Amino acid sequence: MLDTPLSGVGMTPLRKAAGGMVMSQTYREALSSLVNACGEELDGCPVILVCGAKNVGKSTFNCHLINTLLNHVCVSLCVCVRSTASVEYLECDLGQTEFTPSCCLSLSTVREPLLGPPFTHQWAPEHMILYGQSSCETDLDRYLESLKSLWRLYKGETPIVINTMGWVKGFGFQLLVDIIRLCSVSHVVQLSSGDKVMCPQLTPEFLRSSHGWQTHPPAQSALGEDNSGTHPAQWSYTLFGIHSEFEGAGRPGEMRHQRSNEQRDLALLGYFSQLQSPEPGSVRPLHGFTPYQVPHSAVAVGVTHCEVAPTHVLYTANASLVGLCCLNEKVSGRAGPVLISQTPVCPCVGFGVLRGVDMARGLYFLVTPVAPSVLRQVNCLLLGAVTLPNILLTGQTGIVGETPYVKTDYSFELTGAGKIHVFKGLARPGQMNKAK
């Protein structure tokens, strides 16, 4: 049947001639070699970095590799070789995250197979840092400092898969060089498509002479040395080049909900679906949940992606998505809210909606699926550039009068009131289909 609930999220039946996932010969060889490497008795667990331009299949390869490793148990009668009970996953892609809403970097332990798109398996990673934007172009140093903070938490007891951005040109390539050196990877999987060269072949020899954003030849780790303590010049890795041969490789998808902003909205909806009851019934709207009351003096509030006047910070944060973060220092305020002017690199335990601000009683009203025991550690609310899906605000049912947070009596004749249109000279996939 074509008209099913799954078709609404872009999942359609395979054509009769289709055989499922298309794997090239280089894909199969790389997958087999990596599984063997994770099962062998090596000096330390494999550190696998997957890179490539946009839409070449990085996420699919990561999921396939993780599922294969979780299914791979290699036991001999005489010698018990390493068994992969879990796989670590370091998320370096801010825009297309796997286990969390976008704008975050995270380190997760994967113990169960990944059987769907990201919005179907949103969970709280072991470690997460809120960057605040879906791209790191505005602050490359804070991006790398956040990654360093996460990498120091990796214990090296299980294999780790590192997902990278599709930005592989200019500064994006320099960041990729830094990440390879920072994590002292043992295997690099480089995916490509078509005949156009988007990124140089990342051989160890090429990397030794390449300039990163923070690192420079001769090759050095961004932390000063690799995990083994050996001299950086002696470090090398195995490169696997995979040429993607599936239909549409290297081009944006044409199915529904394939655009990056739609994927980010679906991930947020998947995350906040944890608020809903597991029992069958109607979906509760945003105003139907009892919020937590948080004193102004207990948490600091900051904006990560732009400068906002102190008098306008609470206006900006009201009815917005906020990251629940934990500062090292104690937050204490006497009169009025506590505001921070610089974005810290600190742990983030989840997300919430700042439903309201009561200045008279000095309270924030926060809706979040994070458990109360974890919320006690939170002392900072950070507002990023990622906004709530419109459906969370416009789709609230059972309201008498105006919908909360939705303004209907609004004049677009005011200067600056209309939407800013950015023209890049590129037609979107939907426009291209209409033109045909």
C-alpha positions as CSV (number, residue, x, y, z in Angstrom):
1,M,0.0,0.0,0.0
2,L,1.3,3.4,-0.9
3,D,-0.8,5.5,1.4
4,T,0.5,4.4,4.8
5,P,1.6,6.3,8.0
6,L,5.2,5.6,7.0
7,S,4.8,7.4,3.7
8,G,4.2,10.6,5.6
9,V,7.8,10.5,6.9
10,G,9.3,9.7,3.5
11,M,9.4,5.9,3.7
12,T,8.0,4.3,0.6
13,P,7.9,0.7,-0.8
14,L,10.9,-0.4,-2.8
15,R,10.4,-0.8,-6.5
16,K,10.2,-4.3,-7.8
17,A,13.6,-4.1,-9.3
18,A,15.3,-2.5,-6.2
19,G,17.3,-4.7,-3.9
20,G,17.4,-2.5,-0.8
21,M,20.6,-0.7,0.2
22,V,23.1,-0.4,-2.7
23,M,26.6,-1.2,-1.6
24,S,29.6,-0.8,-3.9
25,Q,32.5,-3.2,-3.8
26,T,34.7,-0.6,-1.9
27,Y,31.8,-0.3,0.6
28,R,31.8,-4.0,1.3
29,E,35.5,-4.3,1.5
30,A,35.8,-1.3,4.0
31,L,33.0,-2.7,6.1
32,S,34.5,-6.2,6.3
33,S,38.0,-4.8,7.1
34,L,36.6,-2.6,9.9
35,V,34.7,-5.4,11.5
36,N,37.8,-7.6,11.5
37,A,39.9,-4.8,13.0
38,C,37.4,-4.4,15.8
39,G,37.5,-8.1,16.5
40,E,41.2,-8.5,16.6
41,E,43.5,-8.1,19.6
42,L,45.0,-4.8,18.8
43,D,46.9,-2.2,20.8
44,G,43.8,-0.2,21.8
45,C,40.4,-0.1,20.2
46,P,39.9,1.1,16.7
47,V,39.1,4.8,16.2
48,I,37.1,5.1,13.0
49,L,36.4,8.4,11.4
50,V,33.9,8.7,8.6
51,C,34.0,11.7,6.3
52,G,32.8,13.0,3.0
53,A,30.8,15.7,1.3
54,K,27.0,16.1,1.8
55,N,24.6,13.4,0.6
56,V,27.2,10.7,-0.1
57,G,25.9,8.2,2.5
58,K,27.9,8.9,5.7
59,S,24.9,8.5,8.1
60,T,23.9,5.2,6.3
61,F,27.4,3.8,6.5
62,N,27.7,4.8,10.2
63,C,24.4,3.0,11.1
64,H,25.3,-0.1,9.0
65,L,28.8,-0.2,10.6
66,I,27.4,0.1,14.1
67,N,24.7,-2.5,13.6
68,T,27.3,-4.9,12.1
69,L,29.7,-4.4,15.0
70,L,26.9,-5.0,17.5
71,N,26.0,-8.2,15.7
72,H,29.6,-9.4,15.5
73,V,30.7,-11.8,18.2
74,C,33.9,-13.5,17.4
75,V,34.7,-16.4,19.8
76,S,37.1,-19.2,19.3
77,L,37.3,-22.5,21.3
78,C,40.9,-21.8,22.2
79,V,41.1,-18.0,22.2
80,C,38.4,-15.5,23.2
81,V,38.7,-12.6,20.9
82,R,37.2,-9.2,21.7
83,S,33.4,-9.1,21.6
84,T,31.7,-5.9,20.6
85,A,28.9,-5.4,23.2
86,S,28.7,-1.6,22.6
87,V,30.1,1.0,20.2
88,E,31.0,4.6,21.1
89,Y,29.7,7.3,18.7
90,L,31.2,10.8,18.6
91,E,28.9,13.3,16.9
92,C,30.8,16.1,15.2
93,D,28.1,17.2,12.7
94,L,26.0,20.0,14.2
95,G,23.4,20.1,11.5
96,Q,22.5,16.4,11.0
97,T,22.9,14.8,14.5
98,E,22.0,11.1,15.0
99,F,20.8,10.8,18.7
100,T,20.1,14.4,19.8
101,P,18.5,17.6,18.4
102,S,20.8,19.5,16.2
103,C,23.3,22.2,17.4
104,C,25.0,19.7,19.8
105,L,28.2,17.7,19.9
106,S,27.9,14.4,21.8
107,L,29.5,11.2,22.9
108,S,27.1,8.3,23.0
109,T,27.3,4.6,23.9
110,V,25.3,2.5,21.4
111,R,24.1,-0.9,22.7
112,E,21.1,-1.5,20.4
113,P,20.7,-1.6,16.7
114,L,19.7,1.6,14.8
115,L,16.7,0.7,12.8
116,G,15.3,4.0,11.7
117,P,16.0,7.7,10.9
118,P,17.4,9.9,13.7
119,F,14.0,11.1,15.0
120,T,13.1,7.5,15.9
121,H,16.0,7.1,18.4
122,Q,16.4,10.3,20.2
123,W,18.0,9.7,23.6
124,A,20.2,11.3,26.2
125,P,23.9,10.7,25.4
126,E,26.5,10.0,28.1
127,H,28.1,13.4,27.3
128,M,26.8,16.3,25.3
129,I,27.9,20.0,24.7
130,L,25.6,22.6,23.3
131,Y,27.2,24.6,20.5
132,G,24.0,26.5,19.7
133,Q,24.0,26.6,15.9
134,S,23.7,24.1,13.1
135,S,27.0,25.3,11.6
136,C,30.3,26.2,13.3
137,E,31.4,28.9,10.8
138,T,31.0,31.7,13.3
139,D,33.3,30.2,16.0
140,L,35.7,27.5,14.8
141,D,37.7,27.6,18.0
142,R,34.8,27.0,20.3
143,Y,33.7,24.1,18.1
144,L,37.2,22.5,18.4
145,E,37.3,23.2,22.2
146,S,34.0,21.5,22.6
147,L,35.2,18.4,20.7
148,K,38.4,18.3,22.7
149,S,36.3,18.3,25.9
150,L,34.3,15.4,24.7
151,W,37.3,13.4,23.4
152,R,39.0,13.5,26.8
153,L,36.0,11.6,28.1
154,Y,36.5,8.7,25.7
155,K,38.1,5.8,27.7
156,G,39.2,3.8,24.8
157,E,37.7,0.5,26.0
158,T,35.4,0.0,23.0
159,P,35.5,0.9,19.3
160,I,34.4,4.4,18.4
161,V,32.8,5.8,15.2
162,I,33.3,9.5,14.6
163,N,30.8,11.2,12.4
164,T,31.9,14.4,10.6
165,M,30.3,17.3,8.8
166,G,29.7,17.5,5.1
167,W,31.6,20.7,5.0
168,V,34.9,19.6,3.3
169,K,36.1,22.7,1.6
170,G,38.1,25.7,2.9
171,F,37.8,26.0,6.7
172,G,35.7,22.9,6.8
173,F,38.6,20.9,5.4
174,Q,41.0,22.4,8.0
175,L,38.6,21.4,10.8
176,L,38.6,17.8,9.3
177,V,42.4,17.7,9.4
178,D,42.3,18.9,13.1
179,I,39.7,16.3,14.0
180,I,41.8,13.5,12.5
181,R,44.8,14.6,14.5
182,L,42.9,15.4,17.6
183,C,41.4,12.0,17.9
184,S,44.5,10.1,16.7
185,V,42.3,7.9,14.4
186,S,43.3,4.4,13.4
187,H,41.0,4.2,10.4
188,V,39.6,6.9,8.0
189,V,36.6,6.1,5.8
190,Q,36.3,8.7,3.0
191,L,33.2,8.6,0.9
192,S,32.8,10.2,-2.5
193,S,30.4,10.2,-5.4
194,G,30.5,11.1,-9.1
195,D,33.5,12.4,-10.9
196,K,33.8,15.8,-9.1
197,V,36.6,15.9,-6.5
198,M,35.1,17.6,-3.4
199,C,38.0,16.8,-1.1
200,P,41.7,15.6,-1.5
201,Q,42.4,12.0,-0.7
202,L,43.2,12.0,3.0
203,T,46.2,9.7,3.0
204,P,48.6,9.8,6.0
205,E,51.3,11.2,3.8
206,F,49.0,14.0,2.7
207,L,47.9,14.8,6.2
208,R,51.4,15.2,7.4
209,S,51.8,18.2,5.2
210,S,48.3,19.7,5.6
211,H,47.4,22.7,7.6
212,G,44.5,22.5,10.0
213,W,42.7,25.4,11.7
214,Q,44.7,24.8,14.9
215,T,47.3,22.3,13.9
216,H,50.2,22.6,11.4
217,P,52.9,20.4,9.9
218,P,54.8,18.5,11.1
219,A,51.7,16.5,12.1
220,Q,50.8,17.1,15.7
221,S,47.8,16.3,17.8
222,A,45.6,19.1,18.8
223,L,46.0,17.9,22.4
224,G,49.8,17.8,22.1
225,E,50.2,14.1,21.9
226,D,48.1,11.0,21.0
227,N,46.4,8.7,23.5
228,S,49.4,6.3,23.5
229,G,51.9,9.0,24.4
230,T,54.0,8.3,21.4
231,H,55.6,11.0,19.3
232,P,52.9,12.4,16.8
233,A,55.3,11.9,13.8
234,Q,55.1,8.1,14.3
235,W,51.4,8.0,14.1
236,S,49.6,6.7,11.0
237,Y,46.2,5.3,10.1
238,T,44.5,3.1,7.4
239,L,42.5,4.9,4.7
240,F,39.4,3.3,3.1
241,G,38.1,5.1,0.0
242,I,34.4,4.4,-0.8
243,H,32.8,5.5,-4.0
244,S,29.0,5.7,-3.5
245,E,27.1,4.3,-6.4
246,F,23.5,4.5,-5.1
247,E,20.9,6.6,-7.1
248,G,21.1,10.2,-6.3
249,A,24.5,10.1,-4.5
250,G,25.9,13.6,-4.0
251,R,22.5,15.3,-4.6
252,P,19.8,16.3,-2.2
253,G,17.0,13.7,-1.8
254,E,13.7,14.2,-3.5
255,M,11.5,12.4,-1.0
256,R,9.4,14.2,1.6
257,H,11.1,15.5,4.7
258,Q,14.6,15.2,3.2
259,R,15.6,18.8,3.7
260,S,17.9,19.5,6.6
261,N,15.5,21.9,8.4
262,E,12.7,19.3,8.2
263,Q,15.0,16.7,9.6
264,R,15.9,19.0,12.5
265,D,12.3,19.7,13.2
266,L,11.5,15.9,13.2
267,A,14.4,15.3,15.6
268,L,13.0,17.9,18.0
269,L,9.5,16.5,17.8
270,G,11.0,13.1,18.4
271,Y,12.8,14.4,21.5
272,F,9.8,16.1,23.0
273,S,7.6,13.1,22.3
274,Q,9.1,11.7,25.5
275,L,6.7,14.0,27.3
276,Q,3.8,12.1,25.9
277,S,2.1,9.1,27.7
278,P,3.2,5.7,26.4
279,E,-0.5,4.7,26.6
280,P,-2.6,5.1,23.5
281,G,-4.6,8.3,23.4
282,S,-4.7,11.8,22.1
283,V,-1.5,13.8,21.8
284,R,-1.1,16.4,24.6
285,P,-0.3,20.0,23.4
286,L,2.5,22.1,24.8
287,H,0.3,24.0,27.2
288,G,-1.0,20.7,28.7
289,F,2.1,19.8,30.6
290,T,2.8,21.1,34.1
291,P,6.1,23.1,34.0
292,Y,8.9,23.1,36.6
293,Q,9.3,26.3,38.5
294,V,12.9,27.5,38.5
295,P,14.0,30.5,40.6
296,H,15.8,33.2,38.7
297,S,18.7,33.0,41.3
298,A,19.3,29.3,40.6
299,V,20.2,29.4,37.0
300,A,22.1,31.7,34.6
301,V,20.7,32.6,31.2
302,G,22.7,33.2,28.0
303,V,22.4,33.5,24.2
304,T,25.0,31.5,22.2
305,H,24.7,32.6,18.6
306,C,24.4,36.4,18.7
307,E,24.7,39.5,21.0
308,V,21.5,40.5,22.8
309,A,21.1,43.5,25.0
310,P,20.8,42.4,28.7
311,T,17.4,44.0,29.0
312,H,16.1,41.9,26.0
313,V,17.6,38.5,26.9
314,L,14.5,37.2,28.7
315,Y,12.2,38.5,25.9
316,T,14.4,36.5,23.5
317,A,14.4,33.3,25.7
318,N,10.6,33.3,26.4
319,A,8.8,30.5,24.6
320,S,12.0,29.3,23.1
321,L,14.1,26.1,23.0
322,V,16.8,26.2,25.7
323,G,19.7,23.9,26.4
324,L,19.9,22.6,30.0
325,C,23.6,23.1,30.9
326,C,25.8,22.6,34.0
327,L,28.4,25.3,34.8
328,N,31.4,24.4,36.9
329,E,31.0,27.4,39.1
330,K,28.0,28.0,41.4
331,V,25.3,30.4,40.2
332,S,23.9,32.8,42.7
333,G,21.8,35.9,42.1
334,R,20.2,38.3,44.6
335,A,18.1,40.8,42.6
336,G,16.8,39.8,39.2
337,P,17.9,37.2,36.7
338,V,21.5,36.0,36.3
339,L,22.8,36.7,32.8
340,I,26.1,35.5,31.2
341,S,27.8,37.4,28.4
342,Q,30.1,34.7,27.0
343,T,29.1,31.2,25.8
344,P,30.8,28.6,28.1
345,V,31.9,25.1,27.0
346,C,30.0,23.0,29.5
347,P,28.0,19.8,29.7
348,C,24.4,19.8,28.5
349,V,22.0,17.3,29.9
350,G,19.0,17.9,27.6
351,F,16.5,20.5,26.2
352,G,13.5,22.3,27.4
353,V,10.9,24.9,26.5
354,L,11.0,28.1,28.5
355,R,7.2,28.4,28.7
356,G,7.1,31.6,30.7
357,V,8.9,34.2,32.8
358,D,7.4,35.5,36.0
359,M,9.3,38.7,37.0
360,A,7.1,39.4,40.0
361,R,7.8,36.1,41.7
362,G,11.3,35.6,40.1
363,L,10.5,32.3,38.4
364,Y,11.1,30.6,35.1
365,F,8.5,28.0,33.9
366,L,10.3,25.1,32.1
367,V,8.8,22.1,30.2
368,T,11.3,19.3,29.6
369,P,11.4,15.5,29.5
370,V,14.6,15.5,31.6
371,A,14.2,13.7,34.9
372,P,14.1,15.8,38.1
373,S,17.2,14.0,39.5
374,V,19.2,15.3,36.5
375,L,17.6,18.7,36.5
376,R,19.0,19.4,40.0
377,Q,22.4,19.6,38.3
378,V,21.3,22.3,35.8
379,N,22.4,25.8,36.6
380,C,22.4,27.4,33.2
381,L,19.9,27.8,30.4
382,L,21.5,28.5,26.9
383,L,19.4,29.7,24.0
384,G,20.7,28.7,20.5
385,A,19.8,29.5,16.9
386,V,17.6,26.4,16.6
387,T,13.9,27.2,17.1
388,L,10.9,25.1,18.0
389,P,9.0,23.5,15.2
390,N,6.0,25.8,14.4
391,I,3.6,22.9,14.8
392,L,4.3,22.8,18.6
393,L,2.9,26.3,18.9
394,T,0.2,26.4,16.2
395,G,-1.0,22.9,16.7
396,Q,-2.1,23.4,20.3
397,T,-5.8,22.2,20.7
398,G,-8.5,22.8,23.3
399,I,-7.7,26.5,23.7
400,V,-10.3,29.2,24.2
401,G,-9.3,32.5,22.8
402,E,-5.8,33.2,21.3
403,T,-3.3,30.4,21.1
404,P,-0.4,31.0,23.5
405,Y,2.8,32.3,21.8
406,V,1.0,32.8,18.5
407,K,0.2,36.4,17.5
408,T,-2.6,36.9,15.0
409,D,-3.1,40.7,15.3
410,Y,0.2,41.7,13.7
411,S,1.1,44.4,11.2
412,F,3.6,43.5,8.5
413,E,3.7,47.1,7.4
414,L,6.2,47.9,10.2
415,T,9.8,48.2,9.2
416,G,11.6,44.9,9.7
417,A,8.3,43.0,10.5
418,G,8.4,40.9,7.4
419,K,10.4,37.8,6.8
420,I,13.9,38.4,5.4
421,H,14.3,36.7,2.1
422,V,17.8,35.5,1.2
423,F,18.4,34.7,-2.5
424,K,21.3,32.5,-3.2
425,G,20.5,31.9,-6.9
426,L,19.8,28.2,-6.3
427,A,16.5,26.5,-6.9
428,R,15.3,24.2,-4.2
429,P,14.3,20.6,-5.0
430,G,10.6,21.4,-4.8
431,Q,11.0,24.3,-7.3
432,M,13.0,22.1,-9.7
433,N,10.3,19.4,-9.7
434,K,7.6,22.0,-10.4
435,A,9.7,23.4,-13.3
436,K,9.9,20.0,-14.8
